[in-house]
Structure formats: structure tokens, C-alpha cells
Amino acid sequence: MEQEQKVAVHVEHLNAWYRKTQALYDINLTIAPLSVTALIGPSGCGKSTILRCLNRMHEEVPGASAAGLVQIEGVNIYARSIKPMYVRLHIGMVFQQPNPLPTRSIWENVAIGAQINGLAKGKALHERVEHSLRQAALWDEVKDRLHSSATTLSGGQQQRLCIARALAIEPKILLMDEPASALDPESTFKIEELIQELKKQYTVVIVTHNMQQAARIGDITAFFLKGYVIEVGETQQLFTRPQQQETEYYVTGRFS
């Protein structure tokens, strides 16, 4: 991804539904490359839904649909000629709960995406796996047991393994849905440190319920409420000088 490009993600008039229930209303959002954008808001406000719209996972839910414009580096990912699998090759995803493949080794967990998509094999695949584990700050902890089951890792290590798996397909954008919510404070700190390092090479969009986490790692923060984007701004400004009353109530804990 070229650093001089000014827009990594452009969302315009995006609406989303789960059958007849509307989850997102006329969302407009622009995300700069090589940055961390934090999405905050109460449960059920649409944060995870928009994340899944960005890599076309939303439509995998039975009865779910979306309408509007979503451009990734200028490409309309909802164009008829664009296949969802192609989108997911360029947009990695990390979920709330670590989800390593339990029957596969640490090495196989990282390699599988590149193998399935024919991105690398042989020596190149081994190098890609090592590079991804290094990017995820996990290599030194697992290099002597790469062929052990992924389930032998701790929860925090499993989540970093899932990040390595996402990085192994060399995406341009990394989506993270509350990646530290199931982790202890020490593991959470490691994930936050990792995100700060990853933004040097990737555009990161993270959903978090933890406002302190958003304040620590977000360059830009977007506040969602009842399916609407209420406010988007530089993180420090949004937390200290919010422009909307709903945002102020939420970040100061007066929201009900």
C-alpha cells in the first residue's frame, strides 16, 4: 500500500439490515492509511456490523443485506465483478475470541491462508510464516515448538497467533473486533503494543468497548449510537472536547 495515498477506506451512505431489522443508517466514514481507527459505542450500536461490511462478511449471515458504497483504496468492493474471497485476501480479520484451528499446529495455523490461496509454497511459505509470527511478536515464544498444537498456547498467545494468521495473507487492512476483550491485562498490553507497531505497515480498524484502550491506541475515533455515526474525530479531541452531546455523555460515563 502506498503511503502517499490519502484514503484507505471510504464509506458512503451505507445501510445494513438483518432481515427486516436495520442495523446501520446512512454511514459515512473515511479512514486514512497507516492509522488506527477505533470504533466505540454501546452494545448493539452497529460497530461490529460495519466491520463485517468492510470485508463482506456481513452478507454471510442468513437474511443479512447491505446497500451503499464501500471503497477500499478506490475499489468498490460491492461491485458485481468483485468476489468476496478476493476482498478478504486484502482485508484481514481478527475476532473477539481467539479462534486457532485446534487440530492444526502453530505453523499450520499461520500457513493455511497462504496455502489455500496459492500465495506461497516451499521455502517462501516457511519464510512467510516466520515473518508473520515475528510481526505478531510471537516468534521468539514459539520458534522451538512450531509443530505443537495451537491449543498449547495461552489465550494471549492464541490471539497473537490469529493476528499472525491474518497477516500471512499480506492484507492491506486489518480489522479487529474487540481483540483483547477476552484477555488478561498483560496480554492486552502486548496486543496494544502490537497494534501500534502494525500501523506502520497496515491500516487498522478496531472495535472496542474499552474507552481507555481507544484513547491509548486510536489515532481517530468514531462514536456509534443506535446504528448511526454520531461523531468522528482525532481521538484526543473526541475524548476531551467532543462536539456532540451524546458523545460527551458516553465518554464521561453519563450515558444511559
N, C-alpha and C positions, 0 to 999 in steps of 0.2 A: 504494500500500500504506500502510495506516495505521500510524504509528509506535507507537501505543499497544497494537497487537496484540502479544501476548507470544509467540506461536508462529507461525513461518512454515512450518516443515516438521515433521511428526510421523510417525515411522515406528514401527510396532508389529508385532512377530512376523513380520518379513519374511524369507522364504526365497526363494532363486533357484537355478535349475538351467540347465545347458547339456546338453540331453538328459537323460541319467541322472546326470550329474556335478553334485553340489551345490556351489554357489559361495558362497552366503550362508546362515548358520544363525541363525535367530531374532533378527534385528537389531532393536534398539530404540534410537531416536535422536530427539532433539528439537533443533531448530535455531531460534534466536531471529532475529527480523527485524533487518535492517540490521546485519549482523555478517558476519565472515569465519570460516567453519568449515573447518579444514584436516583432511584425511583422510590419515593416514600409515600406513606398514606396508610389509613386503617385497613383492616382485613376486608376483602371483598370490594376494593375500590377500583380494581382493574389493572393493577401493577403487573401481575403475572400474565394476565391476558395479553397485554401489549407486548410483553417479552416474547410470548409464543407467536404473536402475529409477525414479529420481526424475522422469524426463521420458518414460518409457515407450519408450525406445529399445531397452531390453534385449529386448523381445519381437520386435524386428525381426530378431534373429539366428535363423536356422533352428533349430528344435528347442529354443529357449530358453523358459523359463517362470518365473513368479514368483507367490508367494502371500503374503498378509499385507495389512496396512493401510498405505497411504501417503496422508497428508493434506497438501495444500498450502493453507495459510490456511483450514483446516477442511473443505476439499472432498476427498472420497475420489477420487483420480484414477484408480483402478481400478474405479470403479463402472461398471456396464454402459452407463449413459447418457452417459458421458464418452468422447469420441473422442480418440485420441492426438494428432491435429493440434491440437485445442483446448488440450491440455496444453502442447504445445510453443510455443503462442502466448504462454504466460505464463511459460515456463521456457526461458531461452536457454542455449546450449551452445557452449563453445569447446574445441577439441580440441588434442591434443598437438602435432601438426604443423600449421602454418598451411595452410589449405586455401581460398585465394581462388579464385573461378571464373576460370580462365585466359583464357577467351575474352571476358570482360566487363571493362569499365572500372572504375576505382576507384569512381566514382559508382554504377555499376550494381551492383557488389558489395554496397554498403550498402543500396541501394534495393530490391533484389529481394524480400526477405521482406515488406516492407510492400506492395509491388506485388501479389505473388501472393495475399496475404491481404486485399487491398482495404482496407488501413488508411489509406492516404493517396494523393493524386494531385495533379498540378499543383504549385502553389506550396507547398502543405502538405507534399508529398513532398520537394521541394527543401529546405525548412526542416528536415524530419526528418533528412535525410541530413547536412546541415551540423551539426545538433545532436549527432547520434550520433558524427560524426567529432571534434567538439570534446570530447565526453565521453571518447572514446578517446585524447585527447591527440595527435591526428594531423592535425587540420585545418590548422594552420599549415604543415605539411610537404607537404601535397598540394593545397591550395586552388587552386594555379595549374596543376595537371595532372590535374584530376578525370576527364578523358576519356582519359587514358592507361591502358594495360593494367595491371591489378593486379600482373602479374608483374614490372613495372619497379621495384617496391618491394623494400626489403631484407627479410630474414627477420623482423626485429623489427617493421618497419612492416606487413608482411603479417599478423602476428599481431594487432597493434592494429586493422588493418582488419577482421579476423574478429570481434574484440570489438565494433567499431562495427556490424558487420552483425547481431550478436546483439542489440545494444542498440536497433537501429532498429525492432524489433517491440515495443519498450517492455515487456520482461518484468518480472515481479516478482522473479524469482530468476535468478541467473546461475551456471551450473555450468561449472567449468573443470577439464579433465583434463590436468594437467601442462602448463600453457600456456607455461611458459618453459624446458622441458627441452631444446628444440632451439635455444635462443638463446644468444648471447654474453653475458658478464656485464653489459655496458652496457645491452643490450636487456632483460635480465632485471630489472635495477634499475628500468627505466621501467615494465615490466609490474607490478612490485610496488608502485611508487608509484601507478600507475593503480588497482590493486585497493583500496588504502587510500582513494582518492578515491571510487571507485564504491560502497563500502559505506555512504556517506551516503545513497544512494538505492536501493540494491539489497541483497538478501540474497545473499551469495556463498558457494558451496561449492567448495573447490578440492582436488583430488587432487595430492599432491606426494611425490616420493621424496626431496626435499631438506629435511632436518630443520631446517637453518638458515633456509630460506625459511618453513617453517611457524612457526618461532619468531618470525620478523620480522613476519609479516602476520596470523597466526591469532589471533582472539580466543578461540576454542575449538578444541581439537584432539582428534580421535578416532583411537585406535590400533587398527588391524585386524590380525588374525593368523589365517590359515587359515580365512577366511570368518566369523570371529567378531569382534564388537566387544569388545576386552579392557578398554579404559578410555576414558572421555571426561571432559575437564575443562578448566578455564581453561588456556590454553597455557603460561603461566609455571609454574603449579603442576605440570602434567603433565611438563614437562621437568626441573624441579628437585626435585619431591617426588612422583614417581609412586607410586600406591597399589598397583600390581600388579608382581610381579617380572618378568613378561615385558616390560612397558613399560620398566622400568628397564634391562633388558638391551639393549633395542632403542635407546633414546635415548642410552645410554652407549657404544654400539658393541660390546657384548659378545654381541650376538645372533648365533646361528649356526644 
